[in-house]
Amino acid sequence: MERLRLAKEQKQFFATFGYLALPGLVADVIDEITAAFEQVWRDRGHVHEGEQRSMIVPFIDQHERLCRLLDDPRIEGLVGSLLGDDFNYLGSDGNFYVGDTQWHSDRWTTELRWVKVAFYLDAVGRDTGCLRVIPGSHRLQESYAQKVQEEIGASAEMWGVEGAGVPALALESEPGDVVVFNHNLKHAAFGGGTRRRMFTINCCERGVGAQIEAVKEAISIHAKYDIEQMYSQTMVQTAGPERMVHLEQVLAHQGHMPEERAKWRAEQAARQN
Ligand SMILES: O=C(O)CCC(=O)C(=O)O
């Protein structure tokens, strides 16, 4: 299979609107992917009760089949087209979502370019938990995006509408579809059930010079998941040279994680006392 290359129009669409929907991109392997998703939770002994979101971070690292998504010429090519072929894999989450997710950006930065690849494993519609996005809201240096950023947290007071009434695009999806979006983009989901299965892969461009600090900071944030290695042994041990391109910068700059994790643990302990 050839590495996917986005057309220049698709790249421009992504630059302007902040997302791209790719219907059926992994439809041929979605059954394997979904089986692996379920296996991860079983192996953890995690039973999702349906009252609050269940989440595992990092997620794709937990199963060899999911690790291989980083080698899939469609996923690798998609992210490579947007961030450069030497992009970093920097974390993933697997979820059973419960109910709504309110409007937010995952990050609000221009230091590094970030994208999230999202896989919804059930058919989801506008009012049943599909991803909604506000096209163009990622362009944080522009006044429109700033205005949305300032006001969206108080949409009822500012605009007279609750989150579900905010003007947005609903990216309805079927299993096998893929959505990729800029971390700065405002996104949300409304009306989902109590067992909405989805997982994501986060990637950033390879840091150069001063950007390495931003990569290290992004690594530090993962201490709150009580980990001191960004990748599982499975992820690293099953990596060929192509996958290693996407792991090597993080592997070279995660030495501060044990200290960050110890700090996080101390804060947790202090909070409980
Ligand atoms: O599907 C959802 O509930 C929202 C997903 C989301 O906010 C995210 O992955 O960043």
Ligand as a Chemical Component Dictionary entry (heavy atoms), coordinates in Angstrom:
data_LIG
# 
_chem_comp.id                   LIG 
_chem_comp.type                 NON-POLYMER 
_chem_comp.pdbx_formal_charge   0 
_chem_comp.three_letter_code    LIG 
# 
loop_
_chem_comp_atom.comp_id 
_chem_comp_atom.atom_id 
_chem_comp_atom.alt_atom_id 
_chem_comp_atom.type_symbol 
_chem_comp_atom.charge 
_chem_comp_atom.model_Cartn_x 
_chem_comp_atom.model_Cartn_y 
_chem_comp_atom.model_Cartn_z 
_chem_comp_atom.pdbx_ordinal 
LIG O1 O1 O 0 -15.787 12.784 21.432 1  
LIG C1 C1 C 0 -15.717 13.566 22.352 2  
LIG O2 O2 O 0 -16.479 13.525 23.336 3  
LIG C2 C2 C 0 -14.690 14.681 22.336 4  
LIG C3 C3 C 0 -13.316 14.252 21.987 5  
LIG C4 C4 C 0 -12.300 15.240 22.410 6  
LIG O3 O3 O 0 -12.578 16.269 22.966 7  
LIG C5 C5 C 0 -10.896 14.971 22.164 8  
LIG O4 O4 O 0 -10.526 13.866 21.780 9  
LIG O5 O5 O 0 -10.087 15.900 22.362 10 
# 
loop_
_chem_comp_bond.comp_id 
_chem_comp_bond.atom_id_1 
_chem_comp_bond.atom_id_2 
_chem_comp_bond.value_order 
_chem_comp_bond.pdbx_ordinal 
LIG O1 C1 DOUB 1 
LIG C1 O2 SING 2 
LIG C1 C2 SING 3 
LIG C2 C3 SING 4 
LIG C3 C4 SING 5 
LIG C4 O3 DOUB 6 
LIG C4 C5 SING 7 
LIG C5 O4 DOUB 8 
LIG C5 O5 SING 9 
# 
